[in-house]
Amino acid sequence: MIHLLDHQGNNVRNKELQAHTVAVNQISIDQNGDFIASCSDDGKVFIYGLYSIENNHNMVIGRLVKSIAIDPNYYKSGSGRRFITGDERLVLHEKTFLSRLKSTVLYEAEGGVQNIKWNGQFVAWASDIGVRVYDINARCSLGLIKWNRNPDALPEYYRCNLCWKNSTTLLVGWVDTVRICMIRKRSLAELANRELPEFVVEPVSTFTAEFYICGIGPLDNHLVLLGYVKEPDLDGKAQRPQLYVVEPRTEDYVEICTDSLSLRGYQEYKCNDYHLECLIEENRFFIVSPKDVVVASPYDADDRVQWLIEHGKYEAAMEAVTQFEGRDLKRHTLLQVGRAYLDHLLFEQKFDEAGKLCLKILGKDKRRWEEEVFKFARLQQLRAVSRYLPRGDNALEPHIYEMVLYEYLKMEPQGFLNLVKEWSPTLYNVPAVVNAVLEHLIVNDSDKTLLLEALAILYSHEKKYDKAFAMYLKLRHKDVFQLIHKHNLFGAIHDMIEDLMDLDVDQAISMFLEKERIPSEVVVTRLKNNQYYLYLYLDALDKRDVRESGRKYHGLLVQLYADFSRDKLLPFLRRSDQYPIQQALDICQQRCFYPEMVYLLGRIGNTKEALVLITQELSDIEQAIAFCKEHDDMELWEDLIQYSLNKPDFITFLLQKIGTYVDPRILVKRIESGLKIPGLQNSLVKMMQDYNLQVSVQEGCKKILVSDYFNLHEKLVSMQQRGIAIDDEQICGACHRKIIVKDLSHASNVVLFYCKHSFHEECLPTLDIDVGNCVICNSSKREAFGHVSSPSCK
């Protein structure tokens, strides 16, 4: 029975071929896969077309047919529809005229033909003594490749395995020996003197393996060998067959890799029970045993990924897919492996890793995002994937984000608040989320502060700013300032000015002063019942706004500085002139602010009273002297001296300080005889030094003035004696003719003024004016000349 299988190993229905009555010895298929040839010990040869019956054959040869090979081009018309059979002879069968079959004996075999392989014009076949290659075109043998005979393993008891790697390379595996043969064309020199075939077969590599060879095939530059272990196991049974990949050398080989094959009943099988066939173009190998057919192929990228997945090495599988995708992978994609990994992580409850993986594998595919998000939702682990959800142009449906928010609302209020702050309100239905928060607050008031803050943000998204304000102020949360700036709500906060000051004084004042968005009159009116806040605001306003709009509150600032920051009061009084002085003086008098009173009394001219405050209330002789210096009033000095006459310490200080400002004799004459003055001698010496210094300075100044006067006078005379240049283009200011002429008969004396105006001497009397002044620059004569002249220059 011949069975036809598909690529998955399934029987093709109605394709079993009952071609022989006993076991099939060999099957051969043409190059196109259209025709199958088989032979058997029943003496029959069977040719079957899968798609046509025109060239089918069912021949009875009458001998034990051990091998068969169909022409690779059998499917082609005009090919002769040839096939070769092997029994004790090698026989070629081909169609001739009138479609009759002609049989031609190509060779008498030594012990029978065991195996035949046909490739192009060459046919390789094996007998009991060796392998021959036959040239179909030349109808001659290219020679015999003899096989060594080992008494322990005679060749006739082992199948000779033949395989054409290409049109000129033959692979032979027999018993435990491998031989690679090359067919080359003889040179002209070789063919010249002898009758030799055109081609010759030469072994290029021969080596002995440690196992019996059941099959051979090429794999790029390597060989694939199906091996049968020579030694049985401890129970005397056959061991598992081995599949070897080796690199052939001239006389040995290097083993690349080995796989043990698990085939049913292998313990009972012999070497000849196994076969190895290959599809060279696909690097695919078929291992055939009495009960199994195994398909083997090189380990590719897909195999590696599949192995990693099956062994739970998903991260390595992801790396492999990333490395190979689009190049070597055919069965796996990043998405497929990623989703399998995602399911594994969810099963292992590694939710954070699963959420991060979504971002890597799902990209911008909305449908797949939604499918995977529902997996997290079923496990109540939407929080793990929330930070990776797409936003912006690739946003998902609103209900996805709402599901995430609801889960946070119930399980992690802080995370809910963070998402409300982070996510754009366009991602979800804001009113629906607001309702969910309100319903949650009704049944659960824990974490109320967090949820109210989130509610304030949601209200601002809905443009319900009054509710948002109320929430922030209730929470005393400083984000209210950000809300005001973000939505330009300065006009809506006039009634909340004091509340904002309660919340954050610095931010509130900074906002009130920002680009005059809130008029100062409004702020002052709203803060009139809170003097301290009013002081803070006006103080900041005064520092920032030096224009008239800020100065109008200086009168109020005097009162506020007196109440809350006296150290700022006196500097303020000194630099400002926009407050009522009498009102300021009354405020200072009520609080006995003597330094401020002294300054204000000095401003209104009441210097005597100010000096009394300094000397009597403050008892500060230094300030008194400084006050007298500032106002430079002799009467003040007289009053200070008079007040100090009964205070020896004051007298000492005055003697040391006033020598450069007033005549010290005034003080000395008024000192009572016998009054003990500490440090009098030193004070007098200091006073005289200061007085002499003053006199010396005055004399020096006088000398400098006199010297400067004479120097400047000399300079003036020198300048007036200098000549004045006149050029050829200069004209008379009266007749408007040139001053300098080449014709001396028309020459005239010239009068030149220091203002650079010039006249002919005879032109001046005609003007009937004072020739001592320039008539152009003289303002009394401007109209006579019709000029708008510069100021008079004499």
GIZI-V363483 format. One record per helix or strand of 2 or more residues. SS is the DSSP state (A for helix, B for strand). FROM is the first residue (numbers start at 1). TO is the last residue. If there is no record, write none. Layout:
SS & FROM & TO
SS & FROM & TO
This chain:
B & 24 & 29
B & 35 & 40
B & 44 & 49
B & 57 & 60
B & 67 & 70
B & 83 & 86
B & 89 & 95
A & 97 & 99
B & 101 & 108
B & 115 & 119
B & 122 & 126
B & 130 & 135
B & 140 & 146
A & 155 & 157
B & 160 & 166
B & 169 & 174
B & 177 & 185
A & 188 & 192
B & 199 & 208
B & 211 & 219
B & 222 & 229
B & 242 & 248
B & 253 & 260
A & 266 & 268
A & 271 & 273
B & 275 & 279
A & 280 & 282
B & 284 & 288
B & 293 & 297
A & 301 & 310
A & 314 & 324
A & 334 & 347
A & 351 & 362
A & 366 & 378
A & 382 & 386
A & 392 & 394
A & 398 & 411
A & 413 & 422
A & 425 & 427
A & 430 & 443
A & 448 & 461
A & 465 & 475
A & 479 & 487
A & 490 & 492
A & 494 & 503
A & 505 & 512
A & 514 & 516
A & 520 & 526
A & 531 & 544
A & 548 & 551
A & 554 & 564
A & 566 & 575
A & 581 & 591
A & 594 & 603
A & 607 & 618
A & 621 & 631
A & 634 & 644
A & 648 & 660
A & 665 & 670
A & 680 & 720
A & 744 & 746
B & 750 & 752
B & 758 & 760
A & 761 & 767
A & 779 & 785
